Amino acid sequence: MTTGMIILHGDNQVASRQQLTNAKQEATKAGKQLVELGSEITLEQVVSAVQSNSLFGSSNLVVIENLFSGRPSNDRKAVVEYLLSKPGDVVVWEGKDVAAKIKDFDPQLVRRFDLPKYVWKFLDDLTVNSLQLALTTAAAEQMLALLAGHVRKLIMVNQGGLNLPAWQLGKLKAQLARFDLDKLVDMQRQLLEIDYAQKTSSAPYDLAAALEIFVVRLN
């Protein structure tokens, strides 16, 4: 990754996280100091991190997470305006697609990481065949996390508590015809049990097989 301002975003968190890790490693090899900032930041903090040097005269790589997807505030607005001036070596990482919020930035500074199409197809239909295809393009651990998040969204839509674009909300509502609230809560419980069994090495089979069994029981 070249030096300078860059924004990493998209639904494929595994890929974007790997790119962020690569950027940190390259900066360290180049003698830069890493300054990692959370989402609750001020303009003064960012300017100080960008402009300051270490005792040995090396510059910093400033990493900011979830700047654009956090709650709007005057501090965030000031930081975004500052970053538009391409101040230096700054990496902004976002855990989702924030394309609508970064339109003012030079497209050459943006790296978007999308999930493979097979992953979206699986989340749309939740069948064994589509899961098997999805597992050819994404790790089982990633599929578990995405599936858990998808079930959580279905529960929230069922309860009328999720604000999404009309096309996405329509897909989720159509899928709700298959599952009532009790079933969704049970699905969530099963996924938590699968995750626990994998993390404690108490599962009788690997994660991919566990996910297949989970999906078979849905249909």
Summary of the structure (lengths in Angstrom):
residues: 219
radius of gyration: 20.5
end to end distance: 44.6
largest distance: 62.5
contacts: 619
relative contact order: 0.12
helix: 53%
strand: 10%
